[in-house]
Amino acid sequence: MFSNIFSVFVSNSLKSLMRQKIYGLQQKMLTNSSFPKIWSIIEDFKEHCRSKGWETCETEDWIKTEDEDYHNFLWTQTIHPSTFERITTTRKCGIRRGNTYKIVNVSCYGWLFQERPPEFLISWIKNDPDLAQKTAIFDFSLVYTGENICRKINDTESIVFREFEKFLEDKYGIEFRSFDTLTALTM
């Protein structure tokens, strides 16, 4: 008799725990699905840029402003330190023109992360003023958990990245906060 009561108790406890887990996952999925994916945001923003007279590309995520500067968005889930270093120090981008490609200098890179970016990346940019002037980080991880907060490092003078922030504030009500103003994350 004791074993039957115990098994019913364990069974009910497990069922309750499973229901809680499933409910939590459902809520997270609902919250996550309410904000568009990064690629969709970039496509909307590129359309916005075209309306300002800036050049964009259908198949790549760069924007060319009237001063002939290229600003490149890169979105990734994670990045290896050597890859990040190679991209940010080379400062080049292949631009497709019809059937040919042209290599151009990139003024600024904007890295977009749907999940938390690695802490090494944040530290690296914060500790290198030259890199900080040419590299912005936008961390959308809090947005995808239901908060309307995007952590950022944007010490660039990029008119495109400033416009990107304004676009997200106006269209989605996103609030931008520096990585310094939020609790540090460790990875």
C-alpha positions as a printed Julia matrix, in Angstrom:
187×3 Matrix{Float64}:
  0.0    0.0     0.0
  2.8    2.43    0.86
  4.46   1.77   -2.51
  1.18   2.54   -4.32
  0.76   5.84   -2.47
  4.4    6.68   -3.07
  4.18   5.88   -6.8
  1.0    7.99   -7.13
  2.73  10.85   -5.32
  5.83  10.6    -7.52
  3.68  10.26  -10.63
  1.62  13.36   -9.75
  4.74  15.33   -8.83
  6.38  14.43  -12.13
  3.23  15.32  -14.04
  3.08  18.68  -12.27
  6.74  19.34  -12.96
  6.33  18.36  -16.61
  3.29  20.65  -16.96
  5.32  23.53  -15.51
  8.21  22.87  -17.87
  5.92  22.59  -20.89
  4.06  25.76  -19.91
  7.36  27.61  -19.48
  8.56  26.46  -22.9
  5.24  27.42  -24.5
  5.42  30.88  -22.94
  9.0   31.29  -24.09
  8.08  30.2   -27.61
  5.15  32.64  -27.66
  7.35  35.47  -26.41
 10.17  34.64  -28.82
  7.85  34.4   -31.8
  6.35  37.85  -31.2
  9.55  39.64  -32.24
 10.82  39.07  -35.79
 14.0   37.17  -36.53
 17.18  39.15  -37.12
 17.18  38.57  -40.89
 13.65  39.98  -41.12
 14.63  43.07  -39.11
 17.6   43.67  -41.42
 15.4   43.33  -44.52
 12.92  45.87  -43.09
 15.75  48.19  -42.17
 17.33  47.95  -45.63
 13.98  48.99  -47.12
 13.98  51.94  -44.72
 17.52  52.83  -45.86
 16.51  52.75  -49.52
 13.78  55.28  -48.72
 16.55  57.55  -47.4
 18.46  57.26  -50.66
 21.09  54.87  -49.34
 22.17  51.94  -51.47
 21.54  48.4   -50.23
 21.81  44.93  -51.67
 19.15  42.21  -51.97
 21.54  39.38  -51.12
 23.99  41.0   -48.7
 23.62  43.05  -45.53
 25.56  46.21  -46.31
 24.41  49.78  -46.65
 26.22  52.44  -48.64
 25.55  56.02  -47.6
 25.75  59.2   -49.66
 29.33  59.75  -48.43
 30.3   56.46  -50.16
 30.93  54.63  -46.85
 29.92  51.0   -46.48
 28.37  49.82  -43.21
 28.08  46.08  -42.88
 25.71  44.1   -40.65
 26.83  40.65  -39.56
 24.45  38.4   -37.69
 25.56  35.24  -36.02
 24.78  33.03  -33.06
 28.39  32.79  -31.96
 31.83  33.75  -33.22
 35.31  32.4   -32.69
 37.89  34.99  -31.53
 40.18  34.46  -34.54
 37.27  34.88  -36.96
 36.15  38.07  -35.25
 39.7   39.43  -35.32
 40.19  38.56  -38.98
 36.94  40.25  -40.04
 37.4   43.39  -37.96
 41.06  43.94  -38.82
 40.71  43.23  -42.54
 37.76  45.64  -42.88
 36.92  44.35  -46.36
 33.68  43.15  -47.87
 32.83  41.55  -51.21
 30.12  43.45  -53.07
 28.32  41.77  -55.92
 27.72  43.92  -58.99
 25.85  41.89  -61.61
 28.05  38.92  -62.42
 31.18  40.33  -60.81
 32.39  41.05  -57.3
 34.17  44.11  -56.04
 36.12  44.29  -52.78
 35.36  47.44  -50.77
 36.56  48.89  -47.49
 34.0   48.72  -44.71
 33.72  51.79  -42.48
 31.91  50.04  -39.63
 30.65  46.6   -38.7
 27.46  46.05  -36.75
 27.31  42.59  -35.14
 23.79  41.39  -34.35
 23.27  38.59  -31.86
 19.97  36.86  -31.23
 21.59  35.09  -28.27
 24.05  36.59  -25.8
 27.36  37.41  -27.46
 30.48  35.9   -25.93
 31.92  38.0   -23.12
 35.37  38.0   -24.74
 33.84  40.04  -27.55
 32.4   42.66  -25.21
 35.67  42.97  -23.3
 37.7   43.15  -26.48
 35.72  46.05  -27.89
 35.54  47.9   -24.57
 39.32  47.66  -24.15
 40.29  48.67  -27.7
 39.22  52.25  -28.54
 40.18  51.89  -32.22
 38.03  48.76  -32.53
 35.17  50.44  -30.64
 35.11  53.29  -33.18
 34.55  50.81  -36.03
 32.52  48.03  -34.4
 29.05  47.98  -32.85
 27.45  45.08  -30.98
 23.69  44.68  -30.68
 22.55  41.94  -28.28
 18.89  41.05  -28.88
 18.84  38.17  -26.37
 16.72  40.08  -23.84
 14.26  41.09  -26.58
 13.77  37.43  -27.47
 12.98  36.6   -23.83
 10.17  39.15  -23.72
 11.94  42.31  -22.53
 12.12  45.29  -24.85
 15.79  45.89  -24.09
 18.67  45.55  -26.5
 22.13  45.67  -24.95
 24.61  47.5   -27.14
 28.06  48.84  -27.62
 27.97  51.52  -30.27
 30.76  54.06  -29.98
 30.92  54.35  -33.75
 30.03  57.5   -35.59
 28.07  55.42  -38.07
 25.0   57.26  -39.28
 23.63  53.86  -40.36
 23.89  52.29  -36.91
 22.36  55.37  -35.27
 19.52  55.16  -37.78
 19.2   51.43  -37.03
 18.71  52.2   -33.34
 16.13  54.89  -34.13
 14.35  52.5   -36.53
 14.09  49.8   -33.83
 12.95  52.31  -31.21
 10.24  53.7   -33.5
  9.03  50.45  -35.06
  9.34  48.0   -32.15
  9.67  50.16  -29.03
 13.12  48.74  -28.31
 15.05  50.44  -25.53
 18.83  50.43  -25.9
 21.11  50.08  -22.92
 24.83  49.93  -22.67
 26.39  46.67  -21.53
 27.69  48.68  -18.56
 24.2   49.5   -17.27
 23.07  45.87  -17.03
 24.38  43.04  -14.91
 27.4   41.45  -16.53
 26.87  38.05  -18.03
 29.54  35.41  -17.8
 30.22  32.72  -20.3
